[in-house]
Amino acid sequence: MPRGTAKRDLPTKTCPVCNRPFTWRRKWAAVWDEVVYCSERCRRNRNKTAEPLAKDAFSPL
């Protein structure tokens, strides 16, 4: 008989930076309500916005 919980049964959230879903981790057990970002990388990039593309960036030759 397997132990633990299946990953599909764990709670999930969506990262506001990358818009990807992420699941609960044991290290977040005590602070799951406070977890907002899926990774340290997204946490660091939370205030950066995508640079607007230049008009000539995708123009055909």
All heavy atoms as TSV, in Angstrom:
chain	resi	resn	atom	element	x	y	z
A	1	MET	N	N	0.850	-1.181	0.000
A	1	MET	CA	C	0.000	0.000	0.000
A	1	MET	C	C	0.895	1.244	0.000
A	1	MET	O	O	1.758	1.392	0.856
A	1	MET	CB	C	-0.904	-0.021	1.231
A	1	MET	CG	C	-1.809	1.175	1.325
A	1	MET	SD	S	-2.770	1.169	2.832
A	1	MET	CE	C	-4.304	0.617	2.176
A	2	PRO	N	N	0.716	2.161	-0.969
A	2	PRO	CA	C	1.551	3.362	-1.040
A	2	PRO	C	C	1.267	4.317	0.113
A	2	PRO	O	O	0.154	4.382	0.624
A	2	PRO	CB	C	1.179	3.982	-2.371
A	2	PRO	CG	C	-0.018	3.283	-2.859
A	2	PRO	CD	C	-0.206	2.052	-2.061
A	3	ARG	N	N	2.285	5.037	0.479
A	3	ARG	CA	C	2.158	6.034	1.539
A	3	ARG	C	C	2.034	7.422	0.934
A	3	ARG	O	O	2.392	7.652	-0.202
A	3	ARG	CB	C	3.394	6.003	2.435
A	3	ARG	CG	C	3.616	4.681	3.091
A	3	ARG	CD	C	4.948	4.666	3.770
A	3	ARG	NE	N	4.721	4.674	5.207
A	3	ARG	CZ	C	5.564	5.178	6.079
A	3	ARG	NH1	N	6.678	5.712	5.679
A	3	ARG	NH2	N	5.292	5.136	7.363
A	4	GLY	N	N	1.550	8.361	1.714
A	4	GLY	CA	C	1.490	9.750	1.282
A	4	GLY	C	C	0.259	10.073	0.463
A	4	GLY	O	O	-0.714	9.334	0.419
A	5	THR	N	N	0.356	11.211	-0.204
A	5	THR	CA	C	-0.749	11.732	-0.991
A	5	THR	C	C	-0.314	11.859	-2.444
A	5	THR	O	O	0.808	12.259	-2.727
A	5	THR	CB	C	-1.153	13.128	-0.466
A	5	THR	OG1	O	-1.433	13.019	0.931
A	5	THR	CG2	C	-2.367	13.660	-1.166
A	6	ALA	N	N	-1.202	11.543	-3.346
A	6	ALA	CA	C	-0.894	11.706	-4.762
A	6	ALA	C	C	-0.764	13.191	-5.095
A	6	ALA	O	O	-1.476	14.031	-4.527
A	6	ALA	CB	C	-1.995	11.089	-5.611
A	7	LYS	N	N	0.130	13.522	-6.002
A	7	LYS	CA	C	0.373	14.913	-6.346
A	7	LYS	C	C	-0.896	15.596	-6.863
A	7	LYS	O	O	-1.120	16.774	-6.613
A	7	LYS	CB	C	1.478	15.010	-7.386
A	7	LYS	CG	C	1.927	16.418	-7.632
A	7	LYS	CD	C	3.231	16.490	-8.359
A	7	LYS	CE	C	3.637	17.941	-8.495
A	7	LYS	NZ	N	5.018	18.108	-8.826
A	8	ARG	N	N	-1.744	14.867	-7.557
A	8	ARG	CA	C	-2.976	15.461	-8.082
A	8	ARG	C	C	-3.924	15.890	-6.974
A	8	ARG	O	O	-4.824	16.686	-7.197
A	8	ARG	CB	C	-3.667	14.497	-9.030
A	8	ARG	CG	C	-4.213	13.274	-8.353
A	8	ARG	CD	C	-4.939	12.343	-9.307
A	8	ARG	NE	N	-5.448	11.207	-8.610
A	8	ARG	CZ	C	-4.827	10.046	-8.465
A	8	ARG	NH1	N	-3.642	9.884	-9.010
A	8	ARG	NH2	N	-5.368	9.063	-7.788
A	9	ASP	N	N	-3.738	15.352	-5.758
A	9	ASP	CA	C	-4.606	15.674	-4.636
A	9	ASP	C	C	-4.078	16.830	-3.776
A	9	ASP	O	O	-4.751	17.250	-2.839
A	9	ASP	CB	C	-4.808	14.441	-3.751
A	9	ASP	CG	C	-5.521	13.328	-4.508
A	9	ASP	OD1	O	-6.279	13.635	-5.449
A	9	ASP	OD2	O	-5.308	12.163	-4.156
A	10	LEU	N	N	-2.887	17.329	-4.079
A	10	LEU	CA	C	-2.307	18.428	-3.311
A	10	LEU	C	C	-2.911	19.757	-3.761
A	10	LEU	O	O	-3.298	19.916	-4.922
A	10	LEU	CB	C	-0.788	18.470	-3.502
A	10	LEU	CG	C	-0.023	17.277	-2.950
A	10	LEU	CD1	C	1.442	17.381	-3.343
A	10	LEU	CD2	C	-0.155	17.184	-1.449
A	11	PRO	N	N	-2.960	20.751	-2.859
A	11	PRO	CA	C	-3.483	22.063	-3.250
A	11	PRO	C	C	-2.558	22.745	-4.256
A	11	PRO	O	O	-1.347	22.529	-4.255
A	11	PRO	CB	C	-3.540	22.844	-1.942
A	11	PRO	CG	C	-2.818	22.059	-0.936
A	11	PRO	CD	C	-2.620	20.685	-1.450
A	12	THR	N	N	-3.117	23.570	-5.116
A	12	THR	CA	C	-2.336	24.294	-6.116
A	12	THR	C	C	-2.652	25.782	-6.070
A	12	THR	O	O	-3.692	26.199	-5.569
A	12	THR	CB	C	-2.619	23.784	-7.539
A	12	THR	OG1	O	-3.980	24.007	-7.825
A	12	THR	CG2	C	-2.286	22.318	-7.684
A	13	LYS	N	N	-1.729	26.565	-6.599
A	13	LYS	CA	C	-1.901	28.010	-6.772
A	13	LYS	C	C	-1.325	28.367	-8.136
A	13	LYS	O	O	-0.596	27.579	-8.731
A	13	LYS	CB	C	-1.130	28.790	-5.698
A	13	LYS	CG	C	-1.698	28.660	-4.312
A	13	LYS	CD	C	-0.946	29.553	-3.354
A	13	LYS	CE	C	-1.506	29.456	-1.958
A	13	LYS	NZ	N	-0.823	30.360	-1.031
A	14	THR	N	N	-1.610	29.569	-8.607
A	14	THR	CA	C	-1.054	30.054	-9.863
A	14	THR	C	C	-0.104	31.200	-9.561
A	14	THR	O	O	-0.453	32.139	-8.851
A	14	THR	CB	C	-2.166	30.543	-10.799
A	14	THR	OG1	O	-3.070	29.460	-11.017
A	14	THR	CG2	C	-1.601	30.992	-12.127
A	15	CYS	N	N	1.081	31.119	-10.123
A	15	CYS	CA	C	2.096	32.153	-9.920
A	15	CYS	C	C	1.695	33.404	-10.706
A	15	CYS	O	O	1.406	33.323	-11.900
A	15	CYS	CB	C	3.447	31.638	-10.396
A	15	CYS	SG	S	4.773	32.849	-10.237
A	16	PRO	N	N	1.682	34.583	-10.078
A	16	PRO	CA	C	1.282	35.803	-10.782
A	16	PRO	C	C	2.318	36.295	-11.791
A	16	PRO	O	O	1.997	37.089	-12.661
A	16	PRO	CB	C	1.097	36.826	-9.660
A	16	PRO	CG	C	1.929	36.331	-8.546
A	16	PRO	CD	C	1.940	34.837	-8.659
A	17	VAL	N	N	3.561	35.824	-11.704
A	17	VAL	CA	C	4.610	36.267	-12.616
A	17	VAL	C	C	4.615	35.444	-13.896
A	17	VAL	O	O	4.552	35.973	-14.996
A	17	VAL	CB	C	5.999	36.202	-11.939
A	17	VAL	CG1	C	7.100	36.569	-12.908
A	17	VAL	CG2	C	6.027	37.112	-10.727
A	18	CYS	N	N	4.653	34.121	-13.754
A	18	CYS	CA	C	4.754	33.249	-14.934
A	18	CYS	C	C	3.420	32.611	-15.311
A	18	CYS	O	O	3.325	31.946	-16.337
A	18	CYS	CB	C	5.801	32.171	-14.702
A	18	CYS	SG	S	5.408	31.020	-13.370
A	19	ASN	N	N	2.404	32.812	-14.501
A	19	ASN	CA	C	1.055	32.274	-14.738
A	19	ASN	C	C	1.019	30.752	-14.863
A	19	ASN	O	O	0.169	30.201	-15.544
A	19	ASN	CB	C	0.410	32.918	-15.966
A	19	ASN	CG	C	0.125	34.365	-15.739
A	19	ASN	OD1	O	-0.335	34.756	-14.671
A	19	ASN	ND2	N	0.437	35.188	-16.720
A	20	ARG	N	N	1.931	30.076	-14.197
A	20	ARG	CA	C	1.955	28.619	-14.201
A	20	ARG	C	C	1.446	28.115	-12.858
A	20	ARG	O	O	1.700	28.718	-11.818
A	20	ARG	CB	C	3.363	28.098	-14.415
A	20	ARG	CG	C	3.917	28.416	-15.764
A	20	ARG	CD	C	5.293	27.833	-15.905
A	20	ARG	NE	N	5.841	28.161	-17.207
A	20	ARG	CZ	C	7.082	27.937	-17.553
A	20	ARG	NH1	N	7.922	27.385	-16.704
A	20	ARG	NH2	N	7.505	28.268	-18.752
A	21	PRO	N	N	0.767	26.995	-12.868
A	21	PRO	CA	C	0.319	26.422	-11.595
A	21	PRO	C	C	1.478	25.758	-10.862
A	21	PRO	O	O	2.389	25.222	-11.487
A	21	PRO	CB	C	-0.723	25.391	-12.016
A	21	PRO	CG	C	-0.346	25.025	-13.398
A	21	PRO	CD	C	0.278	26.248	-14.013
A	22	PHE	N	N	1.455	25.838	-9.539
A	22	PHE	CA	C	2.438	25.119	-8.738
A	22	PHE	C	C	1.725	24.484	-7.558
A	22	PHE	O	O	0.684	24.947	-7.119
A	22	PHE	CB	C	3.590	26.020	-8.286
A	22	PHE	CG	C	3.202	27.188	-7.415
A	22	PHE	CD1	C	3.319	27.106	-6.036
A	22	PHE	CD2	C	2.754	28.371	-7.963
A	22	PHE	CE1	C	2.984	28.182	-5.224
A	22	PHE	CE2	C	2.419	29.451	-7.165
A	22	PHE	CZ	C	2.532	29.354	-5.795
A	23	THR	N	N	2.280	23.387	-7.080
A	23	THR	CA	C	1.622	22.616	-6.030
A	23	THR	C	C	2.310	22.807	-4.693
A	23	THR	O	O	3.450	23.256	-4.606
A	23	THR	CB	C	1.602	21.122	-6.373
A	23	THR	OG1	O	2.937	20.683	-6.579
A	23	THR	CG2	C	0.793	20.862	-7.618
A	24	TRP	N	N	1.591	22.419	-3.675
A	24	TRP	CA	C	2.048	22.480	-2.298
A	24	TRP	C	C	3.329	21.673	-2.134
A	24	TRP	O	O	3.504	20.632	-2.765
A	24	TRP	CB	C	0.947	21.900	-1.426
A	24	TRP	CG	C	1.215	21.868	0.030
A	24	TRP	CD1	C	0.899	22.835	0.917
A	24	TRP	CD2	C	1.805	20.789	0.776
A	24	TRP	NE1	N	1.256	22.442	2.179
A	24	TRP	CE2	C	1.823	21.177	2.117
A	24	TRP	CE3	C	2.320	19.547	0.428
A	24	TRP	CZ2	C	2.334	20.381	3.117
A	24	TRP	CZ3	C	2.838	18.746	1.432
A	24	TRP	CH2	C	2.831	19.173	2.745
A	25	ARG	N	N	4.237	22.165	-1.311
A	25	ARG	CA	C	5.465	21.451	-0.966
A	25	ARG	C	C	5.548	21.333	0.542
A	25	ARG	O	O	5.058	22.187	1.266
A	25	ARG	CB	C	6.698	22.196	-1.477
A	25	ARG	CG	C	6.788	22.295	-2.966
A	25	ARG	CD	C	8.062	22.995	-3.352
A	25	ARG	NE	N	8.100	23.237	-4.788
A	25	ARG	CZ	C	9.036	23.941	-5.374
A	25	ARG	NH1	N	10.012	24.485	-4.676
A	25	ARG	NH2	N	9.004	24.116	-6.684
A	26	ARG	N	N	6.189	20.293	0.982
A	26	ARG	CA	C	6.280	20.057	2.422
A	26	ARG	C	C	6.948	21.228	3.147
A	26	ARG	O	O	6.546	21.604	4.244
A	26	ARG	CB	C	7.054	18.780	2.701
A	26	ARG	CG	C	7.018	18.410	4.179
A	26	ARG	CD	C	7.791	17.162	4.481
A	26	ARG	NE	N	7.298	16.056	3.672
A	26	ARG	CZ	C	7.901	14.888	3.585
A	26	ARG	NH1	N	9.022	14.674	4.234
A	26	ARG	NH2	N	7.393	13.937	2.843
A	27	LYS	N	N	7.959	21.837	2.516
A	27	LYS	CA	C	8.645	22.957	3.170
A	27	LYS	C	C	7.748	24.184	3.321
A	27	LYS	O	O	8.042	25.080	4.094
A	27	LYS	CB	C	9.928	23.315	2.434
A	27	LYS	CG	C	9.743	23.938	1.078
A	27	LYS	CD	C	11.096	24.256	0.467
A	27	LYS	CE	C	10.947	24.972	-0.852
A	27	LYS	NZ	N	12.261	25.311	-1.403
A	28	TRP	N	N	6.641	24.234	2.561
A	28	TRP	CA	C	5.685	25.336	2.666
A	28	TRP	C	C	4.514	25.008	3.576
A	28	TRP	O	O	3.558	25.787	3.661
A	28	TRP	CB	C	5.142	25.689	1.289
A	28	TRP	CG	C	6.133	26.284	0.344
A	28	TRP	CD1	C	7.268	26.965	0.650
A	28	TRP	CD2	C	6.068	26.259	-1.080
A	28	TRP	NE1	N	7.918	27.368	-0.481
A	28	TRP	CE2	C	7.202	26.940	-1.567
A	28	TRP	CE3	C	5.174	25.720	-1.992
A	28	TRP	CZ2	C	7.449	27.103	-2.923
A	28	TRP	CZ3	C	5.420	25.881	-3.346
A	28	TRP	CH2	C	6.547	26.565	-3.799
A	29	ALA	N	N	4.541	23.909	4.273
A	29	ALA	CA	C	3.400	23.451	5.073
A	29	ALA	C	C	2.938	24.510	6.076
A	29	ALA	O	O	1.744	24.763	6.214
A	29	ALA	CB	C	3.743	22.159	5.784
A	30	ALA	N	N	3.867	25.145	6.760
A	30	ALA	CA	C	3.512	26.106	7.798
A	30	ALA	C	C	3.120	27.475	7.236
A	30	ALA	O	O	2.446	28.248	7.915
A	30	ALA	CB	C	4.671	26.278	8.769
A	31	VAL	N	N	3.541	27.775	5.998
A	31	VAL	CA	C	3.321	29.112	5.445
A	31	VAL	C	C	2.586	29.090	4.103
A	31	VAL	O	O	2.683	30.042	3.331
A	31	VAL	CB	C	4.664	29.870	5.290
A	31	VAL	CG1	C	5.277	30.177	6.644
A	31	VAL	CG2	C	5.620	29.098	4.406
A	32	TRP	N	N	1.852	28.033	3.810
A	32	TRP	CA	C	1.195	27.894	2.507
A	32	TRP	C	C	0.293	29.081	2.175
A	32	TRP	O	O	0.217	29.509	1.020
A	32	TRP	CB	C	0.414	26.586	2.446
A	32	TRP	CG	C	-0.320	26.386	1.165
A	32	TRP	CD1	C	-1.670	26.321	1.005
A	32	TRP	CD2	C	0.227	26.227	-0.155
A	32	TRP	NE1	N	-1.995	26.120	-0.320
A	32	TRP	CE2	C	-0.843	26.066	-1.057
A	32	TRP	CE3	C	1.524	26.219	-0.663
A	32	TRP	CZ2	C	-0.657	25.890	-2.423
A	32	TRP	CZ3	C	1.693	26.049	-2.033
A	32	TRP	CH2	C	0.620	25.878	-2.886
A	33	ASP	N	N	-0.373	29.662	3.157
A	33	ASP	CA	C	-1.246	30.809	2.900
A	33	ASP	C	C	-0.464	32.051	2.476
A	33	ASP	O	O	-1.010	32.934	1.830
A	33	ASP	CB	C	-2.084	31.132	4.130
A	33	ASP	CG	C	-3.080	30.035	4.443
A	33	ASP	OD1	O	-3.475	29.311	3.508
A	33	ASP	OD2	O	-3.449	29.888	5.619
A	34	GLU	N	N	0.807	32.116	2.831
A	34	GLU	CA	C	1.645	33.265	2.504
A	34	GLU	C	C	2.426	33.082	1.207
A	34	GLU	O	O	2.977	34.048	0.686
A	34	GLU	CB	C	2.624	33.526	3.647
A	34	GLU	CG	C	1.928	33.804	4.965
A	34	GLU	CD	C	2.894	33.784	6.137
A	34	GLU	OE1	O	4.120	33.867	5.911
A	34	GLU	OE2	O	2.419	33.667	7.270
A	35	VAL	N	N	2.510	31.878	0.690
A	35	VAL	CA	C	3.266	31.602	-0.535
A	35	VAL	C	C	2.532	32.206	-1.722
A	35	VAL	O	O	1.343	31.969	-1.920
A	35	VAL	CB	C	3.456	30.079	-0.736
A	35	VAL	CG1	C	4.120	29.795	-2.073
A	35	VAL	CG2	C	4.255	29.490	0.394
A	36	VAL	N	N	3.250	33.008	-2.508
A	36	VAL	CA	C	2.651	33.680	-3.654
A	36	VAL	C	C	3.326	33.247	-4.953
A	36	VAL	O	O	2.659	33.047	-5.958
A	36	VAL	CB	C	2.764	35.218	-3.505
A	36	VAL	CG1	C	2.207	35.943	-4.716
A	36	VAL	CG2	C	2.068	35.676	-2.243
A	37	TYR	N	N	4.645	33.112	-4.936
A	37	TYR	CA	C	5.417	32.836	-6.138
A	37	TYR	C	C	5.879	31.389	-6.172
A	37	TYR	O	O	6.137	30.783	-5.146
A	37	TYR	CB	C	6.631	33.768	-6.198
A	37	TYR	CG	C	6.227	35.216	-6.093
A	37	TYR	CD1	C	6.378	35.922	-4.910
A	37	TYR	CD2	C	5.658	35.870	-7.174
A	37	TYR	CE1	C	5.977	37.239	-4.813
A	37	TYR	CE2	C	5.251	37.186	-7.086
A	37	TYR	CZ	C	5.418	37.874	-5.903
A	37	TYR	OH	O	5.000	39.166	-5.814
A	38	CYS	N	N	6.014	30.841	-7.382
A	38	CYS	CA	C	6.377	29.437	-7.533
A	38	CYS	C	C	7.856	29.183	-7.285
A	38	CYS	O	O	8.247	28.067	-6.960
A	38	CYS	CB	C	5.994	28.941	-8.926
A	38	CYS	SG	S	6.890	29.741	-10.272
A	39	SER	N	N	8.688	30.207	-7.433
A	39	SER	CA	C	10.125	30.005	-7.300
A	39	SER	C	C	10.802	31.295	-6.867
A	39	SER	O	O	10.219	32.383	-6.900
A	39	SER	CB	C	10.715	29.553	-8.635
A	39	SER	OG	O	10.566	30.585	-9.596
A	40	GLU	N	N	12.051	31.169	-6.521
A	40	GLU	CA	C	12.860	32.329	-6.154
A	40	GLU	C	C	13.030	33.243	-7.375
A	40	GLU	O	O	13.021	34.460	-7.255
A	40	GLU	CB	C	14.225	31.859	-5.643
A	40	GLU	CG	C	15.111	32.959	-5.144
A	40	GLU	CD	C	14.589	33.646	-3.889
A	40	GLU	OE1	O	13.795	33.049	-3.149
A	40	GLU	OE2	O	14.989	34.805	-3.648
A	41	ARG	N	N	13.158	32.663	-8.530
A	41	ARG	CA	C	13.311	33.443	-9.757
A	41	ARG	C	C	12.096	34.331	-10.007
A	41	ARG	O	O	12.227	35.510	-10.325
A	41	ARG	CB	C	13.531	32.502	-10.932
A	41	ARG	CG	C	13.751	33.208	-12.237
A	41	ARG	CD	C	14.012	32.200	-13.331
A	41	ARG	NE	N	14.241	32.878	-14.579
A	41	ARG	CZ	C	14.569	32.279	-15.698
A	41	ARG	NH1	N	14.709	30.975	-15.721
A	41	ARG	NH2	N	14.758	32.955	-16.796
A	42	CYS	N	N	10.906	33.786	-9.843
A	42	CYS	CA	C	9.688	34.589	-10.020
A	42	CYS	C	C	9.565	35.643	-8.925
A	42	CYS	O	O	9.099	36.754	-9.185
A	42	CYS	CB	C	8.455	33.691	-10.034
A	42	CYS	SG	S	8.232	32.845	-11.597
A	43	ARG	N	N	9.964	35.308	-7.720
A	43	ARG	CA	C	9.909	36.289	-6.637
A	43	ARG	C	C	10.818	37.469	-6.946
A	43	ARG	O	O	10.457	38.631	-6.749
A	43	ARG	CB	C	10.301	35.655	-5.309
A	43	ARG	CG	C	10.075	36.598	-4.122
A	43	ARG	CD	C	10.639	36.054	-2.846
A	43	ARG	NE	N	12.079	35.941	-2.873
A	43	ARG	CZ	C	12.930	36.980	-2.728
A	43	ARG	NH1	N	12.464	38.197	-2.546
A	43	ARG	NH2	N	14.229	36.795	-2.770
A	44	ARG	N	N	12.021	37.201	-7.476
A	44	ARG	CA	C	12.954	38.268	-7.818
A	44	ARG	C	C	12.457	39.113	-8.990
A	44	ARG	O	O	12.746	40.304	-9.060
A	44	ARG	CB	C	14.323	37.683	-8.180
A	44	ARG	CG	C	15.163	37.414	-6.972
A	44	ARG	CD	C	16.585	37.058	-7.365
A	44	ARG	NE	N	16.763	35.625	-7.154
A	44	ARG	CZ	C	17.111	34.759	-8.089
A	44	ARG	NH1	N	17.364	35.140	-9.306
A	44	ARG	NH2	N	17.225	33.487	-7.802
A	45	ASN	N	N	11.724	38.509	-9.916
A	45	ASN	CA	C	11.254	39.212	-11.114
A	45	ASN	C	C	9.836	39.744	-10.980
A	45	ASN	O	O	9.215	40.095	-11.975
A	45	ASN	CB	C	11.342	38.279	-12.323
A	45	ASN	CG	C	12.759	37.962	-12.674
A	45	ASN	OD1	O	13.642	38.797	-12.565
A	45	ASN	ND2	N	13.009	36.730	-13.078
A	46	ARG	N	N	9.321	39.838	-9.780
A	46	ARG	CA	C	7.928	40.234	-9.585
A	46	ARG	C	C	7.622	41.633	-10.070
A	46	ARG	O	O	6.508	41.909	-10.489
A	46	ARG	CB	C	7.538	40.085	-8.119
A	46	ARG	CG	C	8.297	41.012	-7.199
A	46	ARG	CD	C	7.932	40.788	-5.759
A	46	ARG	NE	N	8.851	41.534	-4.922
A	46	ARG	CZ	C	9.496	41.040	-3.896
A	46	ARG	NH1	N	9.316	39.790	-3.564
A	46	ARG	NH2	N	10.319	41.770	-3.210
A	47	ASN	N	N	8.565	42.551	-10.025
A	47	ASN	CA	C	8.297	43.935	-10.419
A	47	ASN	C	C	8.725	44.248	-11.845
A	47	ASN	O	O	8.437	45.318	-12.350
A	47	ASN	CB	C	8.999	44.907	-9.465
A	47	ASN	CG	C	8.399	44.836	-8.085
A	47	ASN	OD1	O	7.216	44.569	-7.935
A	47	ASN	ND2	N	9.205	45.052	-7.069
A	48	LYS	N	N	9.415	43.325	-12.477
A	48	LYS	CA	C	9.869	43.564	-13.848
A	48	LYS	C	C	8.736	43.249	-14.809
A	48	LYS	O	O	8.036	42.262	-14.681
A	48	LYS	CB	C	11.078	42.697	-14.174
A	48	LYS	CG	C	12.290	43.072	-13.363
A	48	LYS	CD	C	13.460	42.224	-13.738
A	48	LYS	CE	C	14.663	42.586	-12.877
A	48	LYS	NZ	N	15.798	41.735	-13.168
A	49	THR	N	N	8.579	44.099	-15.785
A	49	THR	CA	C	7.561	43.855	-16.800
A	49	THR	C	C	8.257	43.516	-18.107
A	49	THR	O	O	9.411	43.869	-18.329
A	49	THR	CB	C	6.660	45.088	-17.004
A	49	THR	OG1	O	7.492	46.196	-17.369
A	49	THR	CG2	C	5.905	45.418	-15.740
A	50	ALA	N	N	7.561	42.855	-18.965
A	50	ALA	CA	C	8.120	42.507	-20.271
A	50	ALA	C	C	8.365	43.785	-21.061
A	50	ALA	O	O	7.531	44.678	-21.089
A	50	ALA	CB	C	7.171	41.598	-21.016
A	51	GLU	N	N	9.508	43.846	-21.706
A	51	GLU	CA	C	9.842	45.012	-22.501
A	51	GLU	C	C	8.979	45.021	-23.761
A	51	GLU	O	O	8.809	43.992	-24.399
A	51	GLU	CB	C	11.316	44.959	-22.891
A	51	GLU	CG	C	12.226	44.840	-21.692
A	51	GLU	CD	C	13.124	46.044	-21.557
A	51	GLU	OE1	O	13.201	46.815	-22.510
A	51	GLU	OE2	O	13.716	46.188	-20.496
A	52	PRO	N	N	8.419	46.164	-24.124
A	52	PRO	CA	C	7.635	46.213	-25.352
A	52	PRO	C	C	8.520	45.934	-26.562
A	52	PRO	O	O	9.664	46.367	-26.612
A	52	PRO	CB	C	7.084	47.634	-25.380
A	52	PRO	CG	C	7.865	48.398	-24.389
A	52	PRO	CD	C	8.480	47.422	-23.433
A	53	LEU	N	N	7.996	45.207	-27.518
A	53	LEU	CA	C	8.757	44.879	-28.712
A	53	LEU	C	C	8.876	46.097	-29.612
A	53	LEU	O	O	7.930	46.863	-29.777
A	53	LEU	CB	C	8.078	43.748	-29.479
A	53	LEU	CG	C	7.997	42.416	-28.756
A	53	LEU	CD1	C	7.167	41.445	-29.569
A	53	LEU	CD2	C	9.388	41.853	-28.534
A	54	ALA	N	N	10.049	46.238	-30.208
A	54	ALA	CA	C	10.248	47.319	-31.162
A	54	ALA	C	C	9.473	47.004	-32.437
A	54	ALA	O	O	9.250	45.852	-32.774
A	54	ALA	CB	C	11.739	47.468	-31.463
A	55	LYS	N	N	9.073	48.024	-33.147
A	55	LYS	CA	C	8.306	47.815	-34.370
A	55	LYS	C	C	9.096	47.028	-35.397
A	55	LYS	O	O	8.544	46.234	-36.160
A	55	LYS	CB	C	7.894	49.163	-34.974
A	55	LYS	CG	C	6.847	49.873	-34.179
A	55	LYS	CD	C	6.469	51.165	-34.860
A	55	LYS	CE	C	5.435	51.912	-34.037
A	55	LYS	NZ	N	5.059	53.170	-34.674
A	56	ASP	N	N	10.407	47.216	-35.439
A	56	ASP	CA	C	11.249	46.566	-36.448
A	56	ASP	C	C	11.703	45.174	-36.010
A	56	ASP	O	O	12.380	44.500	-36.776
A	56	ASP	CB	C	12.471	47.432	-36.747
A	56	ASP	CG	C	12.065	48.798	-37.286
A	56	ASP	OD1	O	10.943	48.901	-37.794
A	56	ASP	OD2	O	12.885	49.716	-37.205
A	57	ALA	N	N	11.363	44.736	-34.835
A	57	ALA	CA	C	11.883	43.486	-34.305
A	57	ALA	C	C	11.496	42.283	-35.162
A	57	ALA	O	O	12.288	41.372	-35.347
A	57	ALA	CB	C	11.409	43.281	-32.877
A	58	PHE	N	N	10.295	42.260	-35.710
A	58	PHE	CA	C	9.848	41.103	-36.467
A	58	PHE	C	C	9.467	41.448	-37.898
A	58	PHE	O	O	8.721	40.753	-38.539
A	58	PHE	CB	C	8.657	40.443	-35.765
A	58	PHE	CG	C	9.039	39.815	-34.458
A	58	PHE	CD1	C	8.686	40.395	-33.268
A	58	PHE	CD2	C	9.786	38.654	-34.432
A	58	PHE	CE1	C	9.037	39.833	-32.064
A	58	PHE	CE2	C	10.143	38.075	-33.236
A	58	PHE	CZ	C	9.779	38.657	-32.045
A	59	SER	N	N	9.994	42.522	-38.394
A	59	SER	CA	C	9.651	42.902	-39.772
A	59	SER	C	C	10.382	41.989	-40.760
A	59	SER	O	O	11.543	41.651	-40.563
A	59	SER	CB	C	10.002	44.359	-40.028
A	59	SER	OG	O	11.401	44.529	-39.913
A	60	PRO	N	N	9.709	41.570	-41.822
A	60	PRO	CA	C	10.362	40.732	-42.836
A	60	PRO	C	C	11.415	41.513	-43.587
A	60	PRO	O	O	11.329	42.734	-43.738
A	60	PRO	CB	C	9.220	40.304	-43.735
A	60	PRO	CG	C	8.135	41.284	-43.516
A	60	PRO	CD	C	8.323	41.852	-42.129
A	61	LEU	N	N	12.407	40.823	-44.082
A	61	LEU	CA	C	13.499	41.474	-44.807
A	61	LEU	C	C	13.124	41.854	-46.205
A	61	LEU	O	O	12.436	41.379	-46.934
A	61	LEU	CB	C	14.722	40.563	-44.840
A	61	LEU	CG	C	15.300	40.294	-43.453
A	61	LEU	CD1	C	16.408	39.258	-43.582
A	61	LEU	CD2	C	15.869	41.572	-42.864
